[in-house]
Amino acid sequence: MIVGRRALAETSFGIATIDLETDELVSLEPGDPLPRTTVPGLALPLLVAADTLGPRIVAVVDRKPPLLVSDDAGTTWREAGGGLPAGRTVAIARDHPDLVLYASETRVYVSEDGGRFWRALEAELEDIEAVAWEP
């Protein structure tokens, strides 16, 4: 359980806010598009999206498993997310590199340990394009 944090997901219907402590959809309202996470210069095959914080990089790739994680700025990689569906986007919490959001087309997942284990959030959404941590 992640106390006091909320995830944002940009969908075709607006910005969804999900409380990670209660796993409840708090709101779904129109809003400005969320920033797209990118890692300049990252050249991975089948790259869909990526985010970085310090030396940690989490990359969504178009294959199984759908994630690659580096803790040394891309020198070495480990696979992650073996049970996750194909992904669209990822976001690392700016104050805690072990907190990671991952989104498929319809669901948001959260990891509290840098991508080793994942929990699906209850809210089923539509056409997720981006995720972010609520400021």
LINHUSUL-V555632 format. One record per run of one state. SS is the DSSP state (H for helix, E for strand, C for the rest). FROM is the first residue (numbers start at 1). LEN is the number of residues. If there is no record, write none. Layout:
BEGIN
ss=[SS,SS]
from=[FROM,FROM]
len=[LEN,LEN]
END
This chain:
BEGIN
ss=[C,E,C,E,C,E,C,E,C,E,C,E,C,E,C,E,C,E,C,E,C,E,C,E,C]
from=[1,6,12,14,20,24,30,47,54,56,62,67,71,78,81,89,94,96,104,107,112,119,125,130,134]
len=[5,6,2,6,4,6,17,7,2,6,5,4,7,3,8,5,2,8,3,5,7,6,5,4,2]
END
